[in-house]
C-alpha cells in the first residue's frame, strides 16, 4: 500500500493488518475500509489525518482514536480461490463464514 507521495503507509494501519493475520484464515483477501469513530460516528478527517501521518504520529493517534476495519466483500479465499466472479449472495455467505470462523465473531470490531 502506498500513498500518492510514494511513501509506504502500511505501517500506519499495521494494527489492523496484524489483527487480520490473527483473525482470518490464511489466504483470505477482504475488501473493506479502515475507519475511525469519534463521538459515535465515522470521522473521515481523522482517518485521513492518520493515513497521511508518519509512523510515529500514527501510533500516537491510534492510542487516542483506534481504527476499525469494515469488511464488505471477500475477494480471495484459500479453498475457493478468486471468488470475484461469484454472485454477491455467494460472496456474502463466504464472508460471513470467514468471520464466524475467527476471533472476529467474538469481538465487535477489529480495533487497533
N, C-alpha and C positions, 0 to 999 in steps of 0.2 A: 504494500500500500504506500503510495507516495502522494505528497501534497503537490499542488501546482508548481511550487517553487522547486520541486525535485527532491526535497529533503524527506527522509524516511519518517513517517508518522506512526508506524506500527507501535512504537513504544508508548505513544500517547494513550492508546487503547489496550495496552498489554494486559491489564487486569481482566478485561473481557475475553481476550484470546486465551489466557490461562484458564479461566473458568470454563470456556468451551472445551478445551482439551480435557479437563476433569469431568465434564458432564455429558459430552456427546460420544456416541460410538465412533470408533476410528473410521475415516473415510467419508464422513458426512460433511457436506458443504451446505450451509444455510444462506438464504438471502434475508436481509433484515437491516436494521439500523441501530446505531448507538444513540441513545437519547439520555438526557439529563432532566430529572424532575426537580423543580424548585417551587416551593409554595404550592404543592399539589398539582402542578401542571407541567407539561413538557416545556423546557426552556431552550429554544433553538439557539439563542445568543450564547448561553452557557456552553452548549455543545460546540459551537463554532469557536469560541474562545479556547476551549480545551484542545480542539483539533489543531489549532494554529499555534499552540504553546510549545515551548521547549520541553523535553522530557522531565526536567526537574520541576518546572512550573506545573506541568500536567499532574505529577504526583501530588503536589500540594493541593491542586484543585480537586483531585479525586478524593482526598480526605474530607473536604467540605461538601462537595456535591458529587457523589459517586455516579458513574454511568450505568445504564441498564441496556441490555440488548433485547430488541423487539424483533422476533423472527416471524416472517410471514410466508416463507416458502422454503422448500428443500430442493436443492439443485442436483446434488450428487449423493449417492448412498453406496456404501461398500458392497452390499449384497445385490443391489438393484442397478448399480451404475448410474449413468446420466438419466435422470428422470424428468428432464425439462420437457420432453415431448408428451408426457402423460397429461391427462385432463387434470384440471385444478382439483377436483374432488379426490383423485388418487394421490396427488402430491400432498394435499392437506392431511389425508389419513396417514401418510408416511411421516409427515412432520410430527403429528400428534404421537405416533408410535415412538419416534426417536426421543421426543421429550419425556414421554412416560417411562421410558426405559433408563432414565438417568436420574441423577440427583435433582435435576431441574424440577421434576414433578413434586419435590418436597420443599421447594423454595418459591417465593412469589416472583422472583426475577433473578437474573444474573446481575450481581451488583458488585462492581469493582471500580 
